[in-house]
Amino acid sequence: MRQLPHGLLASLLWCSLSVEAYEPDILGTTKGVRHQAVYDDLRGNVACQFGRLPKQLPLDEVIERILCQDPQTQLSWAHAKIQAAQVGLSRSAYLPRLDGRLSSSQTDRFDGAHRRYNAASLELSWVLFDFGRRNAAVRNAHQLLLAANANQDATLQGAFAQAAQVYYDAQAAERSLAASVHVAKLAAENLEAADARYKAGTSAISERLQAQTALSQARLREVRDRGALRNAIGTIALRMGLSPNTPLQLAVDLTPLPDTHFVKAIDKLLTQAHQEHPALLAARAQLQAANAAVEEVRATGLPSVVFTADLSQGRSMTNGDTGEQSHSIGLQLTVPLFDGFGHTYQIRNAKARVEAEQANLANAEQQVALDLWTHYQTLSTETQSLQRTGELVEQSRQALEVIQGRYHSGVGSMVEVLNTLTAYADAEEQHIQTLSHWQTSRLKLIASLGQLGFWAL
């Protein structure tokens, strides 16, 4: 080859800039990033494409809209893509490297003469052997990608549970408002009865005043419940990326309750969580990555063999125009000898990171077990409480009907009526809160197993 044209290097420069702008995924690392939104193989990916708001918002659509707007889920996905790119970077070390160079220099001499020298070269280098350093780097990056995917899964399940929580809170606020409206209506009926008895001269004015006070309290409770509902609906709208003033109407009440067929003996649930919980999967992957990092650091202190090739041309212009050409092919052996003990402390650092990841895994295992046990017991308690509060509502309702009937018939006192009405209102509120807690406890138990998804709805 007699000449290395500058046009070739210009073409290589243009290709380099084009690749930089296009950023193709030649090594296919983006396939390693999970796009599954939650633990649900049947539903598939959350598309984040929605039409107009339906007249009645179902729970699954609210959750999907909130997931698409949640910054934490977007952040976790970005971290997974960052780690996927790191996998590609570690794999690229197996490929050769080709560099092109252009240089131009001018020398001014004391006698007034000028010497200009132009040079162009292509340099190829390819690592052939490095005692497993690149392999360890790839395994390190791959395990960190698995950890990033698991962390993304955990973040998505957490956001899923929070989205369901705001929906259940809004539904509880709706039920509370309906109950307070009903109680206010009953209080108004009591006031009418007390007023009629007072005008008939069969009761003192104190009973009428007591009934009037009870009605004012019931209306105050209604005002507060209405404000709580507006707050809950506005929270849902904001979480979905809408204005808090957006009118939203939730779907029908979730009762009857979904089943709990997934609940098994606590020992089986602990075993299941130990195998499938994303927090544990992430911790194990980080531990494997730390082990691979130790091998990578150790390999950097070992020799490496590199294939090199160089093709260059220079042109000197003084009095005349002379050209120089050269090319070389060879093997380069690099043997690290001494680096001020830096490599030793790099290994110590990597080993300490392994110990830290082992402790992190033990901590994650303990936390998952504690959360699972807590949510298991909470769901068990709320299930029993739900039955008892339902019975309490029915009993207090029947008692209220009897006491009101007696009072309207001229028997009994307003104190009995008001006490029974208060007991009924409290029973309704307890039942509503227990129902909401049961729903969230159920989802939290599934989340503590690491399996929360749309199937749970």
C-alpha positions as CSV (number, residue, x, y, z in Angstrom):
1,M,0.0,0.0,0.0
2,R,1.7,3.2,-1.2
3,Q,-0.5,5.8,0.3
4,L,-2.9,6.2,3.2
5,P,-5.3,8.9,1.9
6,H,-6.6,11.5,4.3
7,G,-10.1,10.9,2.8
8,L,-10.1,7.4,4.5
9,L,-9.6,8.9,7.9
10,A,-12.1,11.6,7.2
11,S,-14.6,8.8,6.3
12,L,-13.8,7.0,9.5
13,L,-14.3,10.2,11.5
14,W,-17.7,10.7,9.8
15,C,-18.7,7.1,10.7
16,S,-17.6,7.6,14.3
17,L,-19.8,10.7,14.6
18,S,-22.7,9.0,12.9
19,V,-22.5,6.0,15.3
20,E,-22.3,8.4,18.2
21,A,-25.5,10.1,17.1
22,Y,-27.4,7.0,16.3
23,E,-26.3,4.9,19.3
24,P,-27.3,1.5,18.0
25,D,-27.6,-1.4,20.4
26,I,-25.3,-3.7,18.4
27,L,-24.8,-6.1,21.4
28,G,-28.5,-6.3,22.2
29,T,-28.2,-5.3,25.8
30,T,-31.6,-3.6,26.0
31,K,-33.2,-7.1,25.7
32,G,-32.0,-7.6,29.3
33,V,-34.1,-4.8,30.6
34,R,-37.5,-5.9,31.9
35,H,-40.5,-4.2,30.5
36,Q,-43.0,-6.2,32.6
37,A,-44.7,-3.7,34.8
38,V,-45.8,-6.0,37.6
39,Y,-45.9,-9.6,38.6
40,D,-48.5,-10.6,36.1
41,D,-47.8,-12.8,33.1
42,L,-51.4,-12.5,31.8
43,R,-51.8,-8.8,31.6
44,G,-48.5,-8.0,29.9
45,N,-46.8,-4.6,29.8
46,V,-48.4,-1.4,30.9
47,A,-48.7,0.5,27.6
48,C,-49.3,3.9,29.2
49,Q,-51.7,4.8,26.4
50,F,-55.2,5.9,27.6
51,G,-58.3,7.4,26.1
52,R,-60.8,9.5,27.8
53,L,-61.6,9.0,31.4
54,P,-64.5,6.5,31.8
55,K,-67.6,7.6,33.8
56,Q,-66.6,5.1,36.5
57,L,-62.9,4.5,37.1
58,P,-62.1,0.9,37.9
59,L,-59.3,0.1,40.3
60,D,-57.0,-1.5,37.6
61,E,-57.1,1.5,35.4
62,V,-56.4,3.9,38.3
63,I,-53.4,1.8,39.2
64,E,-52.2,1.6,35.6
65,R,-52.5,5.4,35.2
66,I,-50.6,6.0,38.4
67,L,-47.8,3.6,37.5
68,C,-47.3,5.5,34.3
69,Q,-46.9,8.8,36.1
70,D,-44.9,7.6,39.1
71,P,-41.4,9.1,39.2
72,Q,-40.0,6.2,41.2
73,T,-40.9,3.6,38.6
74,Q,-39.4,5.8,35.9
75,L,-36.2,6.2,37.9
76,S,-35.9,2.4,38.5
77,W,-36.4,1.8,34.8
78,A,-33.7,4.3,34.0
79,H,-31.3,2.6,36.4
80,A,-32.0,-0.7,34.7
81,K,-31.2,0.8,31.3
82,I,-28.0,2.3,32.8
83,Q,-26.9,-1.1,33.9
84,A,-27.8,-2.7,30.6
85,A,-25.5,-0.2,28.9
86,Q,-22.8,-1.2,31.4
87,V,-23.2,-4.8,30.3
88,G,-22.6,-3.7,26.7
89,L,-19.6,-1.7,27.8
90,S,-18.1,-4.8,29.4
91,R,-18.8,-7.0,26.4
92,S,-17.2,-4.4,24.1
93,A,-13.9,-5.2,25.7
94,Y,-13.9,-8.5,23.7
95,L,-13.9,-6.6,20.4
96,P,-10.9,-5.0,18.7
97,R,-10.3,-1.2,18.8
98,L,-9.5,0.8,15.7
99,D,-8.3,4.4,16.0
100,G,-7.4,6.9,13.3
101,R,-5.1,9.8,13.7
102,L,-4.3,13.0,11.8
103,S,-1.5,15.3,12.8
104,S,0.1,18.4,11.3
105,S,3.1,20.3,12.7
106,Q,5.3,23.2,11.5
107,T,8.9,24.0,12.7
108,D,10.5,27.4,12.2
109,R,14.3,27.4,12.0
110,F,16.7,30.2,12.8
111,D,17.7,30.5,9.2
112,G,14.1,31.4,8.3
113,A,13.4,28.0,6.7
114,H,10.1,26.3,7.5
115,R,9.5,22.6,7.9
116,R,5.9,21.2,7.8
117,Y,5.1,17.6,8.6
118,N,1.7,16.0,8.0
119,A,0.9,12.4,9.2
120,A,-2.0,10.0,9.1
121,S,-2.3,6.6,10.7
122,L,-4.6,3.7,11.6
123,E,-3.9,1.8,14.8
124,L,-5.6,-1.6,15.7
125,S,-5.4,-3.2,19.1
126,W,-7.1,-6.4,20.2
127,V,-6.8,-8.0,23.7
128,L,-6.4,-11.7,23.2
129,F,-5.8,-13.0,26.7
130,D,-6.2,-11.3,30.1
131,F,-6.6,-14.2,32.7
132,G,-10.4,-13.8,32.8
133,R,-10.6,-10.1,33.6
134,R,-13.1,-9.3,30.8
135,N,-15.2,-12.4,31.7
136,A,-15.4,-11.3,35.3
137,A,-16.4,-7.8,34.3
138,V,-19.2,-9.2,32.1
139,R,-20.5,-11.4,35.0
140,N,-20.3,-8.4,37.3
141,A,-22.3,-6.2,35.0
142,H,-24.8,-9.0,34.2
143,Q,-25.4,-9.6,37.9
144,L,-25.9,-5.9,38.5
145,L,-28.4,-5.8,35.7
146,L,-30.3,-8.6,37.4
147,A,-30.2,-6.7,40.6
148,A,-31.5,-3.5,38.8
149,N,-34.3,-5.5,37.2
150,A,-35.3,-7.0,40.6
151,N,-35.1,-3.5,42.2
152,Q,-37.3,-2.2,39.4
153,D,-39.8,-5.0,40.1
154,A,-39.8,-4.2,43.8
155,T,-40.3,-0.5,43.1
156,L,-43.2,-1.3,40.8
157,Q,-44.9,-3.5,43.3
158,G,-44.5,-0.8,45.9
159,A,-46.0,1.8,43.6
160,F,-48.8,-0.7,42.8
161,A,-49.6,-1.1,46.5
162,Q,-49.6,2.7,47.1
163,A,-51.9,3.2,44.1
164,A,-54.3,0.7,45.4
165,Q,-54.1,2.3,48.8
166,V,-55.2,5.7,47.6
167,Y,-58.1,4.1,45.7
168,Y,-59.2,2.2,48.8
169,D,-58.9,5.4,50.8
170,A,-61.2,7.1,48.4
171,Q,-63.7,4.3,48.5
172,A,-63.6,4.4,52.3
173,A,-64.2,8.2,52.2
174,E,-67.2,7.6,49.9
175,R,-68.7,5.0,52.2
176,S,-68.0,7.3,55.2
177,L,-69.8,10.2,53.5
178,A,-72.8,8.0,52.7
179,A,-72.9,6.8,56.3
180,S,-72.7,10.3,57.7
181,V,-75.4,11.5,55.3
182,H,-77.6,8.6,56.5
183,V,-76.9,9.5,60.2
184,A,-77.7,13.1,59.6
185,K,-81.0,12.1,58.1
186,L,-81.8,9.9,61.1
187,A,-80.8,12.8,63.4
188,A,-83.2,15.1,61.5
189,E,-86.0,12.6,62.0
190,N,-85.2,12.5,65.7
191,L,-85.4,16.3,65.9
192,E,-88.8,16.2,64.2
193,A,-90.0,13.6,66.7
194,A,-88.6,15.6,69.6
195,D,-90.1,18.8,68.4
196,A,-93.5,17.1,67.9
197,R,-93.4,15.7,71.5
198,Y,-92.3,19.1,72.9
199,K,-95.2,20.9,71.1
200,A,-97.6,18.2,72.4
201,G,-96.3,18.9,75.9
202,T,-95.1,15.3,76.4
203,S,-91.4,16.1,76.7
204,A,-89.2,18.9,78.0
205,I,-87.4,21.4,75.8
206,S,-84.1,19.8,76.8
207,E,-84.9,16.7,74.7
208,R,-85.5,19.0,71.7
209,L,-82.2,20.8,72.3
210,Q,-80.4,17.5,72.6
211,A,-81.8,16.3,69.3
212,Q,-80.9,19.6,67.7
213,T,-77.3,19.3,69.0
214,A,-77.0,15.8,67.7
215,L,-78.2,17.0,64.2
216,S,-75.6,19.7,64.2
217,Q,-72.9,17.2,65.1
218,A,-74.1,14.9,62.4
219,R,-74.0,17.7,59.8
220,L,-70.5,18.7,61.0
221,R,-69.4,15.1,60.5
222,E,-70.9,15.1,57.0
223,V,-69.0,18.3,56.1
224,R,-65.7,16.7,57.2
225,D,-66.4,13.5,55.4
226,R,-67.2,15.4,52.2
227,G,-63.9,17.2,52.5
228,A,-62.1,14.0,53.1
229,L,-63.6,12.6,49.9
230,R,-62.6,15.6,47.9
231,N,-59.1,15.3,49.2
232,A,-58.9,11.6,48.3
233,I,-60.3,12.1,44.8
234,G,-57.9,15.0,44.3
235,T,-55.0,12.8,45.4
236,I,-55.9,10.1,42.8
237,A,-56.2,12.8,40.1
238,L,-52.8,14.2,41.0
239,R,-51.2,10.8,41.1
240,M,-52.6,10.1,37.6
241,G,-51.1,13.4,36.3
242,L,-54.4,15.3,36.2
243,S,-55.7,18.4,37.8
244,P,-56.9,17.8,41.4
245,N,-60.2,19.5,40.4
246,T,-60.8,16.8,37.7
247,P,-64.2,15.2,38.5
248,L,-63.7,11.5,39.1
249,Q,-66.2,8.8,39.9
250,L,-65.0,5.5,41.2
251,A,-66.4,2.2,40.2
252,V,-68.8,0.3,42.3
253,D,-67.8,-0.9,45.8
254,L,-65.3,-3.8,45.9
255,T,-67.5,-5.9,48.1
256,P,-68.0,-8.8,47.9
257,L,-64.4,-9.4,48.9
258,P,-61.9,-11.1,46.6
259,D,-60.7,-14.5,47.8
260,T,-57.5,-15.2,49.7
261,H,-56.6,-18.6,48.1
262,F,-53.0,-17.6,48.0
263,V,-52.7,-17.6,51.8
264,K,-51.1,-20.7,53.1
265,A,-49.3,-21.8,56.2
266,I,-46.8,-19.2,57.3
267,D,-43.8,-21.5,56.9
268,K,-44.8,-22.2,53.2
269,L,-45.2,-18.4,52.6
270,L,-41.8,-17.7,54.1
271,T,-40.2,-20.3,51.8
272,Q,-42.1,-18.8,48.8
273,A,-41.0,-15.3,49.7
274,H,-37.4,-16.5,50.2
275,Q,-37.3,-17.8,46.6
276,E,-39.3,-15.1,44.7
277,H,-39.1,-11.8,46.5
278,P,-37.5,-9.2,44.3
279,A,-35.6,-7.6,47.2
280,L,-33.9,-10.9,47.9
281,L,-33.2,-11.5,44.2
282,A,-31.6,-8.1,44.0
283,A,-29.5,-8.7,47.1
284,R,-28.3,-12.1,45.8
285,A,-27.4,-10.6,42.4
286,Q,-25.4,-7.8,44.1
287,L,-23.5,-10.4,46.1
288,Q,-22.7,-12.4,43.0
289,A,-21.6,-9.1,41.3
290,A,-19.3,-8.3,44.2
291,N,-17.7,-11.8,44.0
292,A,-17.2,-11.2,40.3
293,A,-15.6,-7.8,41.0
294,V,-13.0,-9.5,43.2
295,E,-12.0,-11.8,40.3
296,E,-11.9,-8.8,38.0
297,V,-9.7,-6.8,40.3
298,R,-7.3,-9.8,40.8
299,A,-7.1,-10.3,37.0
300,T,-6.0,-6.7,36.5
301,G,-2.7,-7.5,38.3
302,L,-2.0,-10.4,35.9
303,P,-0.3,-10.2,32.4
304,S,-2.3,-9.5,29.2
305,V,-1.6,-10.2,25.6
306,V,-2.7,-7.7,23.0
307,F,-2.5,-8.0,19.2
308,T,-1.4,-4.7,17.6
309,A,-1.3,-3.4,14.1
310,D,-0.3,0.1,12.8
311,L,-0.4,1.6,9.4
312,S,0.9,5.2,9.0
313,Q,2.0,7.7,6.4
314,G,3.9,11.0,6.9
315,R,4.8,13.8,4.5
316,S,7.5,16.3,5.1
317,M,7.6,19.6,3.2
318,T,10.8,21.6,3.5
319,N,12.6,22.4,0.3
320,G,11.0,19.4,-1.3
321,D,8.2,17.0,-0.8
322,T,9.1,13.7,0.8
323,G,6.9,10.9,2.0
324,E,7.3,8.3,4.7
325,Q,5.3,5.1,5.1
326,S,5.4,2.5,7.8
327,H,3.4,-0.5,9.1
328,S,3.8,-2.9,11.9
329,I,2.1,-6.1,13.2
330,G,2.9,-7.7,16.5
331,L,1.9,-9.0,19.9
332,Q,2.3,-7.0,23.0
333,L,2.7,-8.6,26.5
334,T,2.0,-6.4,29.4
335,V,3.2,-7.6,32.8
336,P,2.2,-5.4,35.9
337,L,5.2,-5.4,38.2
338,F,4.7,-2.7,40.9
339,D,2.0,-0.1,41.4
340,G,2.8,1.1,44.9
341,F,0.6,-1.6,46.5
342,G,-2.5,-0.1,44.9
343,H,-3.6,-3.4,43.5
344,T,-3.4,-5.0,46.9
345,Y,-5.8,-2.4,48.4
346,Q,-8.1,-2.7,45.4
347,I,-8.5,-6.4,46.2
348,R,-9.1,-5.6,49.9
349,N,-11.7,-3.1,48.9
350,A,-13.5,-5.6,46.6
351,K,-13.4,-8.3,49.4
352,A,-14.9,-5.8,51.9
353,R,-17.7,-5.1,49.4
354,V,-18.4,-8.8,49.3
355,E,-18.8,-8.8,53.1
356,A,-21.1,-5.8,52.9
357,E,-23.3,-7.5,50.3
358,Q,-23.4,-10.6,52.5
359,A,-24.7,-8.5,55.4
360,N,-27.1,-6.7,53.0
361,L,-28.5,-10.0,51.9
362,A,-29.0,-11.2,55.5
363,N,-30.7,-7.9,56.4
364,A,-33.0,-8.2,53.4
365,E,-33.9,-11.8,54.3
366,Q,-34.7,-10.7,57.8
367,Q,-36.8,-7.7,56.7
368,V,-38.8,-9.8,54.2
369,A,-39.6,-12.4,56.9
370,L,-40.6,-9.7,59.4
371,D,-42.8,-7.9,56.8
372,L,-44.4,-11.1,55.8
373,W,-45.2,-12.1,59.3
374,T,-46.6,-8.7,60.2
375,H,-48.9,-8.6,57.1
376,Y,-49.9,-12.2,57.6
377,Q,-51.0,-11.4,61.2
378,T,-52.6,-8.2,60.2
379,L,-54.7,-9.8,57.5
380,S,-55.8,-12.5,59.9
381,T,-56.8,-9.9,62.4
382,E,-58.6,-7.8,59.9
383,T,-60.5,-10.8,58.5
384,Q,-61.9,-11.6,61.9
385,S,-62.5,-7.9,62.7
386,L,-64.4,-7.5,59.4
387,Q,-66.9,-10.2,60.4
388,R,-67.3,-8.7,63.9
389,T,-67.8,-5.2,62.7
390,G,-70.4,-6.4,60.2
391,E,-72.2,-8.0,63.1
392,L,-71.9,-4.9,65.1
393,V,-73.4,-2.7,62.4
394,E,-76.4,-5.0,62.0
395,Q,-76.9,-5.2,65.8
396,S,-76.6,-1.4,66.3
397,R,-79.0,-0.8,63.4
398,Q,-81.6,-3.1,64.8
399,A,-81.2,-1.5,68.3
400,L,-81.6,2.0,66.7
401,E,-84.8,1.0,64.9
402,V,-86.3,-0.4,68.2
403,I,-85.3,2.7,70.3
404,Q,-86.5,5.1,67.6
405,G,-89.8,3.2,67.3
406,R,-90.3,3.4,71.1
407,Y,-89.5,7.1,71.1
408,H,-91.9,7.9,68.3
409,S,-94.5,6.0,70.2
410,G,-94.0,8.2,73.2
411,V,-91.9,5.7,75.2
412,G,-88.3,6.2,76.1
413,S,-86.0,9.2,76.2
414,M,-84.0,11.2,73.7
415,V,-80.8,10.1,75.6
416,E,-81.5,6.5,74.6
417,V,-82.1,7.5,71.0
418,L,-78.9,9.6,70.8
419,N,-76.8,7.0,72.5
420,T,-78.1,4.3,70.1
421,L,-77.6,6.6,67.1
422,T,-74.0,7.3,68.2
423,A,-73.3,3.6,68.6
424,Y,-74.7,2.9,65.1
425,A,-72.6,5.7,63.5
426,D,-69.4,4.4,65.3
427,A,-70.2,0.8,64.2
428,E,-70.6,2.0,60.5
429,E,-67.3,3.9,60.7
430,Q,-65.4,0.9,62.2
431,H,-66.8,-1.4,59.6
432,I,-65.8,0.9,56.8
433,Q,-62.3,1.4,58.1
434,T,-61.9,-2.4,58.7
435,L,-63.0,-3.1,55.2
436,S,-60.4,-0.7,53.8
437,H,-57.7,-2.1,56.0
438,W,-58.6,-5.6,54.9
439,Q,-58.2,-4.7,51.3
440,T,-54.8,-3.0,51.8
441,S,-53.6,-5.8,54.2
442,R,-54.4,-8.4,51.5
443,L,-52.4,-6.6,48.9
444,K,-49.5,-5.9,51.3
445,L,-49.3,-9.6,52.1
446,I,-49.1,-10.4,48.4
447,A,-46.4,-7.7,48.0
448,S,-44.5,-9.2,50.9
449,L,-44.4,-12.4,48.9
450,G,-43.0,-10.5,45.9
451,Q,-46.0,-11.4,43.7
452,L,-48.2,-8.3,43.6
453,G,-49.8,-7.7,40.2
454,F,-53.1,-7.1,38.5
455,W,-54.1,-10.7,39.1
456,A,-54.6,-9.8,42.7
457,L,-57.4,-7.4,41.9
